[in-house]
Amino acid sequence: MAETTADVRRDIELTRERMSSTLAELERKLNLMEVVREHPWPALAIAIGAGVLLGSSGADVKTAAATARATRDAGGKVSGMLDGLVATLLAGVHSAVEERMTDWADDLKSAIAPNRHPHRLPARAD
């Protein structure tokens, strides 16, 4: 049973349509803001838990200490250069994670209370 070119093209088009609809459904399910709007309290609890875990883990300090020990053992000028490089890299990673967490917290705040503006003081009624 040989398929014609038209049949193959039709099958390809049907597959593309199914893939597009599947991707659209996945994007909808993975849309963080939509999930937060639908479930604000569990999202807030997860965000707080993640922040506590990240903040208390000390992973950046442990990593820096382990790297410093490993490079100190290597000795020479390379060791000093690597220490500086690792310190810079860890500072950048720490900054990026902190910025991402702040952005998520701000997104979460705006999803929970979209009409509030945390940077503005409320107007006084005198």
C-alpha positions as CSV (number, residue, x, y, z in Angstrom):
1,M,0.0,0.0,0.0
2,A,1.9,3.0,-1.3
3,E,1.1,6.5,0.1
4,T,0.9,9.4,-2.3
5,T,2.8,12.6,-1.7
6,A,-0.5,14.3,-0.9
7,D,-1.2,11.7,1.8
8,V,2.2,12.2,3.4
9,R,1.8,16.0,3.4
10,R,-1.6,15.6,5.0
11,D,-0.2,13.4,7.7
12,I,2.6,15.8,8.3
13,E,0.1,18.7,8.6
14,L,-2.0,16.7,11.0
15,T,1.0,15.9,13.1
16,R,2.0,19.6,13.1
17,E,-1.4,20.6,14.3
18,R,-1.4,18.0,17.1
19,M,2.1,19.1,18.2
20,S,1.0,22.8,18.2
21,S,-2.0,22.1,20.3
22,T,0.0,19.9,22.7
23,L,2.6,22.6,23.0
24,A,0.0,25.3,23.6
25,E,-1.6,23.2,26.3
26,L,1.8,22.6,28.0
27,E,2.5,26.3,27.8
28,R,-0.9,27.0,29.4
29,K,-0.2,24.5,32.2
30,L,3.3,25.8,32.8
31,N,2.4,29.5,32.8
32,L,3.6,30.6,36.3
33,M,1.4,33.7,36.6
34,E,-1.7,31.7,35.7
35,V,-0.9,29.1,38.3
36,V,-0.3,31.8,40.9
37,R,-3.6,33.5,40.1
38,E,-5.5,30.3,40.3
39,H,-3.7,29.1,43.5
40,P,-2.2,32.1,45.3
41,W,-1.8,30.7,48.8
42,P,-0.1,27.5,47.9
43,A,2.1,29.4,45.5
44,L,3.1,31.8,48.3
45,A,3.8,28.9,50.6
46,I,6.1,27.3,48.0
47,A,7.9,30.6,47.3
48,I,8.5,31.1,51.0
49,G,9.7,27.5,51.5
50,A,12.0,27.8,48.5
51,G,13.4,31.1,49.8
52,V,14.0,29.6,53.3
53,L,15.7,26.6,51.8
54,L,17.9,28.6,49.5
55,G,18.8,31.1,52.1
56,S,19.6,28.6,54.8
57,S,21.5,26.1,52.7
58,G,24.7,28.1,52.5
59,A,25.4,26.3,49.3
60,D,27.3,29.2,47.8
61,V,29.6,29.5,50.9
62,K,30.2,25.7,50.9
63,T,31.0,25.7,47.2
64,A,33.4,28.6,47.5
65,A,35.2,27.0,50.4
66,A,35.5,23.7,48.5
67,T,36.8,25.4,45.4
68,A,39.2,27.5,47.4
69,R,40.6,24.3,49.1
70,A,40.9,22.6,45.7
71,T,42.7,25.5,44.1
72,R,44.9,26.1,47.1
73,D,46.1,22.6,46.8
74,A,47.0,23.2,43.1
75,G,49.3,26.0,44.2
76,G,51.1,28.7,42.1
77,K,49.7,31.7,40.3
78,V,46.9,29.7,38.7
79,S,45.5,29.1,42.1
80,G,45.1,32.9,42.8
81,M,43.6,33.5,39.4
82,L,41.1,30.6,39.9
83,D,40.1,31.9,43.3
84,G,39.3,35.3,41.9
85,L,37.5,33.7,39.0
86,V,35.4,31.4,41.2
87,A,34.7,34.3,43.6
88,T,33.5,36.4,40.8
89,L,31.4,33.6,39.3
90,L,29.8,32.8,42.6
91,A,29.0,36.4,43.3
92,G,27.4,36.6,39.8
93,V,25.4,33.4,40.4
94,H,24.3,34.6,43.9
95,S,23.3,37.9,42.4
96,A,21.3,36.3,39.6
97,V,19.5,33.9,42.0
98,E,18.7,36.7,44.4
99,E,17.4,38.9,41.5
100,R,15.3,36.0,40.2
101,M,13.8,35.3,43.6
102,T,13.0,39.0,44.0
103,D,11.3,39.0,40.6
104,W,9.3,35.9,41.5
105,A,8.3,37.5,44.8
106,D,7.2,40.7,43.0
107,D,5.3,38.6,40.5
108,L,3.7,36.7,43.3
109,K,2.8,39.9,45.1
110,S,1.3,41.4,42.0
111,A,-0.7,38.2,41.3
112,I,-2.1,38.1,44.8
113,A,-2.9,41.8,45.1
114,P,-2.8,43.2,41.6
115,N,-4.1,46.7,42.5
116,R,-1.5,47.4,45.2
117,H,1.6,49.3,44.4
118,P,4.2,48.3,47.0
119,H,6.5,51.2,46.1
120,R,3.9,53.9,46.5
121,L,2.5,55.2,49.8
122,P,-1.3,55.4,50.0
123,A,-2.7,58.9,49.5
124,R,-3.7,60.6,52.7
125,A,-7.2,61.9,53.1
126,D,-7.0,65.1,55.0
